[in-house]
Amino acid sequence: MDLRQIEFFVVVAQELNFTRAAVLAHVSQSGLPSSVRSLERELGTRRSTGRRGR
């Protein structure tokens, strides 16, 4: 686990959108989900997949 993975996770959690989060984090959209998945595996957890407002 590194600080960058945590930063990516926080941006995704705030934006609830991988595309917008990737733009804000200055990374490719395809690389962001894999980084978040890697962090989830290391922590033994998964992020919520529910949509806001539903």
C-alpha positions in Angstrom: 0.0 0.0 0.0 1.3 3.4 -0.8 0.1 7.0 -0.3 -0.9 7.4 -4.0 -3.4 4.4 -3.8 -5.0 6.1 -0.8 -5.2 9.4 -2.6 -6.8 7.7 -5.6 -9.4 6.0 -3.3 -10.3 9.3 -1.6 -10.8 11.0 -4.9 -13.0 8.2 -6.2 -15.0 8.2 -3.0 -15.5 12.0 -3.2 -16.4 12.1 -6.9 -18.3 8.7 -7.1 -17.1 8.6 -10.7 -13.9 7.0 -12.0 -13.6 9.3 -15.0 -13.8 12.5 -13.1 -11.6 11.1 -10.3 -8.9 10.2 -12.9 -9.0 13.7 -14.3 -8.6 15.2 -10.8 -5.9 12.8 -9.9 -4.0 13.3 -13.2 -3.9 9.6 -14.1 -5.4 7.5 -16.9 -9.0 6.4 -16.4 -8.0 2.8 -17.0 -5.3 2.8 -14.3 -7.4 4.2 -11.5 -9.8 1.2 -11.0 -6.9 -1.2 -10.9 -5.1 0.9 -8.3 -8.2 1.0 -6.1 -8.8 -2.7 -6.6 -5.2 -3.4 -5.5 -5.8 -1.3 -2.3 -9.0 -3.2 -1.6 -7.2 -6.5 -1.9 -4.5 -5.4 0.5 -7.1 -4.1 3.0 -9.4 -7.1 2.5 -12.4 -4.9 1.8 -14.5 -3.5 -1.1 -15.8 0.0 -1.6 -19.5 0.5 -1.7 -20.9 0.1 -5.2 -24.3 1.7 -4.6 -25.2 4.9 -6.4 -26.0 8.1 -4.7 -29.6 9.1 -4.7 -31.1 5.7 -5.4 
